[in-house]
Amino acid sequence: MRKRSVTLKGHRTSIALEDEFWAALNDMAATDKRSLASLISDIDRRRLKQSPPPGLASALRVFVLKRARDARPRSQIIE
């Protein structure tokens, strides 16, 4: 588990995630040609629209999972 600090809406916050999730988020940000902070900020905005909003670390993990699932070819999905 690695803790990182990010600034969201002008406030510093710490997020603890496993190294694999940090690596996936970094790869996704690079693929999208944007900063990691920008990607996390967008995920944070979306999570705050949910009722009740999930924790930020949980929202980041779910984002990574959904994006990874969406990227898989249909033939690799086990139903």
C-alpha positions in Angstrom: 0.0 0.0 0.0 1.4 3.4 -1.0 0.1 6.7 0.2 0.3 9.7 -2.1 -0.9 13.3 -1.7 -2.9 15.1 -4.3 -4.6 18.5 -4.5 -8.3 18.4 -5.1 -10.2 21.7 -5.3 -7.3 23.5 -3.6 -7.0 21.1 -0.7 -4.3 18.5 -0.1 -5.5 15.0 0.5 -3.8 11.6 0.9 -4.8 8.5 -0.9 -3.6 5.0 0.0 -3.7 2.5 -2.8 -1.9 -0.7 -3.7 1.1 -0.2 -6.1 -0.8 -2.0 -8.9 -3.6 0.6 -8.8 -1.2 3.5 -8.8 0.6 1.9 -11.9 -2.7 1.4 -13.6 -3.8 5.0 -13.0 -0.5 6.3 -14.2 -0.8 4.2 -17.4 -4.4 5.4 -18.0 -3.4 9.0 -17.5 -0.5 8.6 -20.0 -2.8 6.9 -22.5 -5.2 9.8 -22.2 -2.3 12.3 -22.5 -3.1 14.0 -19.2 -1.7 14.2 -15.8 -2.5 11.8 -13.0 -3.8 14.7 -10.9 -6.2 15.6 -13.7 -7.5 12.1 -14.0 -8.0 11.8 -10.2 -9.8 15.1 -10.1 -12.3 13.9 -12.8 -12.9 10.7 -10.9 -13.4 12.7 -7.7 -16.0 15.0 -9.4 -17.9 11.9 -10.6 -17.9 10.2 -7.3 -19.3 13.2 -5.5 -22.3 13.1 -7.7 -23.2 9.7 -6.3 -25.5 9.3 -3.3 -23.9 8.5 -0.9 -20.5 9.2 -2.5 -18.0 6.4 -2.0 -14.6 7.0 -0.6 -12.0 8.4 -3.0 -9.7 5.3 -2.8 -12.7 3.0 -3.5 -13.8 5.2 -6.5 -10.3 5.0 -7.9 -10.2 1.2 -7.6 -13.6 0.9 -9.2 -12.6 3.2 -12.0 -9.5 1.1 -12.8 -11.5 -2.1 -12.7 -14.3 -0.7 -15.0 -11.8 0.7 -17.5 -9.8 -2.6 -17.5 -13.0 -4.6 -18.1 -14.1 -2.3 -20.9 -10.7 -2.6 -22.6 -10.9 -6.5 -22.8 -12.0 -8.1 -26.0 -15.5 -9.6 -25.6 -14.0 -13.2 -26.1 -12.0 -12.9 -22.8 -15.0 -12.1 -20.6 -16.2 -15.0 -18.6 -20.0 -14.9 -17.9 
